[in-house]
Amino acid sequence: MSRLNINNLTNENEDGSPRISGISTFSSNHYFVPPSGTTAERPSDPGEGMIRFNTDSGHLEYYTGEFWDDVIVANNELGVNGALGHRGVFAGGYVPGGGGDQSRIDYVTISTLGDAITFGDLSQSRRGLSGCGSATRGLFMGSSGASPQRIDFITYSSTGNATTFGTLSTNKEGNGALSSSTRAISFGGDNVGSGTNVIEYMTIASTSNGIDFGDLLNPQTTFTGGIASSTRGVMGGGNVYPAQNATNSIQYITISTLGNSLDFGDLTAPRGNGAAVSNSTRGLLMGGYEFPTRVDTIEYVTIVSTGNAQDFGDLLAATNSFAACSSPTRALYGGGTAPTTTNTMGYVTILSTGNALDFGDLTIARFSSAACSNGHGGL
């Protein structure tokens, strides 16, 4: 085997590097610096096996021959407040065929790839709930069936069962949720067979009941997606009672104040039973029903502005009634109906555009669950 020791290597014109063939090993007690750039700067005609560092995701990635994939092999880091990665938590849901409402809580480290790990249990089995939280505490609120006003909380840095936080002001199944670092917002939902436009808030660091905030623009809306920056909450889509149809309305509030929501813009089509997630600047509204059709649509909005949603890409499959959470760079979703109940998780890079890639599996297949994280855009 030959050995080559160099400090710098260029081609004969000194305007690039030559191609070297036949090298079987590379060894150094220092480091190797691969090419780097943003997602938008990926090569336009890549070859299978090409490797680079993606400065948007903060990961090495390689070209499979069909798409760029992260060089990550396991979901085994704890990840607390971003020290080792941000933690996403999925809770509750419904398993058809006799499984019924679930209390199961799973977690993943969003910056990795791999299957979910059991975290603990909710205080009660339920579906049709919503999730949000701060950097330290996650809240799960509302449900169908028993105790539809219940709010539970978990501490991200630990594992274990959820603890009772308080109650919402009314019964709510399919309520939406979003949060800043201090305040959780619940909005809309099914109040015993009819929709509600109630918006209420809680202080995340305390334990308390929901307090009136204001009203949504639409009088009866359920399963509306919620996204946030540190100052603004945005709510998009949802099912409108009494007819089985959906809205394309996007509306917003200022989280630290009180008052009714204001018009933000529109989705490209009326859509309900999807999911929503964001970092501090961009929100994604994903999947659901454009009644009566289940869709794989992902759209995005810029939170600080107002305006209509724009196309982002597609989910792994047309899916409804699933949950989603995020880190500052990655959106992760899991579960739902696609068209059968699934445990599949997929992800996208929030600041790019493109189709979802496979992440791994939840511990059980279920729909109408909720998710939250310690890395979302409201923090």
Backbone hydrogen bonds, N-H to C=O, Kabsch-Sander energy under -0.5 kcal/mol:
donor,donor_aa,acceptor,acceptor_aa,energy
6,I,4,L,-0.6
11,N,16,G,-2.8
14,E,11,N,-1.6
37,G,53,F,-1.9
41,E,38,T,-0.6
42,R,39,T,-1.5
49,G,63,Y,-3.3
50,M,47,G,-2.0
52,R,61,E,-2.3
53,F,35,P,-2.9
54,N,52,R,-0.6
54,N,59,H,-3.0
55,T,37,G,-2.3
55,T,53,F,-0.7
58,G,54,N,-2.2
59,H,54,N,-0.9
61,E,52,R,-2.9
62,Y,69,D,-2.7
63,Y,50,M,-2.2
64,T,62,Y,-0.6
64,T,67,F,-2.8
69,D,62,Y,-2.8
71,V,60,L,-2.7
72,I,70,D,-1.6
76,N,74,A,-0.7
82,G,85,G,-0.7
83,A,80,V,-2.5
84,L,85,G,-0.6
88,G,108,V,-2.4
89,V,372,C,-2.9
90,F,106,D,-2.0
91,A,370,A,-2.9
92,G,104,R,-1.7
93,G,126,R,-2.4
94,Y,367,F,-2.5
95,V,100,G,-2.3
99,G,96,P,-0.5
100,G,95,V,-2.2
102,Q,93,G,-2.6
105,I,120,G,-2.3
106,D,90,F,-2.9
107,Y,117,I,-2.4
108,V,88,G,-2.2
110,I,86,H,-3.0
110,I,108,V,-0.7
112,T,109,T,-1.9
113,L,74,A,-0.5
114,G,359,F,-2.3
116,A,361,D,-3.0
117,I,107,Y,-2.4
119,F,105,I,-3.2
120,G,105,I,-1.4
122,L,103,S,-2.6
126,R,102,Q,-2.3
128,G,368,S,-2.1
129,L,368,S,-0.7
130,S,141,M,-2.3
132,C,139,L,-1.8
134,S,137,R,-2.5
138,G,154,I,-2.4
139,L,132,C,-3.6
140,F,152,D,-2.3
141,M,130,S,-2.4
142,G,150,R,-1.9
143,S,148,P,-0.7
143,S,172,K,-2.6
144,S,127,R,-1.9
150,R,147,S,-1.6
151,I,166,G,-2.2
152,D,140,F,-3.0
153,F,163,T,-2.5
154,I,138,G,-2.3
156,Y,136,T,-1.7
156,Y,154,I,-0.6
158,S,155,T,-1.5
160,G,119,F,-1.5
162,A,121,D,-3.1
163,T,153,F,-2.6
165,F,151,I,-3.4
166,G,151,I,-1.3
168,L,149,Q,-2.9
172,K,148,P,-1.4
173,E,190,D,-1.3
174,G,128,G,-3.1
175,N,128,G,-0.6
176,G,187,F,-3.1
178,L,185,I,-1.7
180,S,183,R,-2.3
181,S,378,G,-0.8
184,A,202,M,-2.7
185,I,178,L,-3.1
186,S,200,E,-2.7
187,F,176,G,-2.0
188,G,198,V,-1.8
189,G,221,T,-2.9
190,D,173,E,-3.4
191,N,189,G,-0.7
191,N,194,S,-3.4
192,V,190,D,-0.9
196,T,189,G,-1.7
196,T,221,T,-0.5
199,I,214,G,-2.4
200,E,186,S,-2.7
201,Y,211,I,-2.5
202,M,184,A,-2.1
204,I,182,T,-2.4
204,I,202,M,-0.7
206,S,203,T,-1.4
210,G,167,T,-2.7
211,I,201,Y,-2.1
213,F,199,I,-2.9
214,G,199,I,-1.5
216,L,197,N,-2.6
221,T,196,T,-1.1
222,T,239,N,-2.3
223,F,174,G,-3.4
224,T,174,G,-0.5
225,G,236,G,-2.1
227,I,234,V,-2.6
229,S,232,R,-2.4
233,G,253,I,-2.3
234,V,227,I,-2.9
235,M,251,Q,-2.8
236,G,225,G,-2.1
237,G,249,S,-2.3
238,G,271,R,-3.0
239,N,222,T,-3.1
240,V,245,N,-1.8
241,Y,220,Q,-1.5
241,Y,239,N,-0.5
245,N,240,V,-0.8
245,N,243,A,-1.9
247,T,238,G,-2.2
250,I,265,G,-2.3
251,Q,235,M,-2.7
252,Y,262,L,-2.4
253,I,233,G,-2.5
255,I,231,T,-2.1
255,I,253,I,-0.6
257,T,254,T,-1.6
259,G,213,F,-2.3
261,S,215,D,-2.5
262,L,252,Y,-2.5
264,F,250,I,-2.9
265,G,250,I,-1.7
267,L,248,N,-2.8
271,R,247,T,-1.9
272,G,289,Y,-2.1
273,N,223,F,-0.9
274,G,223,F,-0.6
275,A,286,M,-2.2
277,V,284,L,-2.1
279,N,282,R,-2.0
283,G,301,V,-2.4
284,L,277,V,-3.6
285,L,299,E,-2.4
286,M,275,A,-3.4
287,G,297,T,-3.4
288,G,295,V,-0.5
288,G,319,T,-3.3
289,Y,272,G,-3.6
290,E,293,T,-3.0
291,F,289,Y,-0.7
293,T,290,E,-2.3
295,V,288,G,-2.7
298,I,313,G,-1.8
299,E,285,L,-2.4
300,Y,310,Q,-2.6
301,V,283,G,-2.2
303,I,281,T,-2.2
303,I,301,V,-0.6
305,S,302,T,-1.1
307,G,264,F,-1.5
309,A,266,D,-2.6
310,Q,300,Y,-2.3
312,F,298,I,-2.7
313,G,298,I,-1.4
315,L,296,D,-2.7
319,T,295,V,-1.5
320,N,337,T,-1.8
321,S,273,N,-3.1
323,A,334,G,-2.1
325,C,332,L,-2.7
327,S,330,R,-2.5
331,A,348,V,-2.5
332,L,325,C,-2.9
333,Y,346,G,-2.5
334,G,323,A,-2.5
335,G,344,T,-1.6
336,G,366,R,-2.8
337,T,320,N,-2.5
338,A,340,T,-2.7
342,T,336,G,-2.4
345,M,360,G,-2.7
346,G,333,Y,-1.9
347,Y,357,L,-2.3
348,V,331,A,-1.9
350,I,329,T,-2.1
350,I,348,V,-0.6
352,S,349,T,-1.4
354,G,312,F,-1.6
356,A,314,D,-3.0
357,L,347,Y,-2.5
359,F,345,M,-2.7
360,G,345,M,-1.1
362,L,343,N,-3.2
366,R,342,T,-1.4
367,F,94,Y,-2.0
368,S,321,S,-2.3
370,A,91,A,-2.4
372,C,89,V,-1.8
374,N,87,R,-1.3
375,G,326,S,-0.6
377,G,278,S,-1.3
379,L,376,H,-1.4
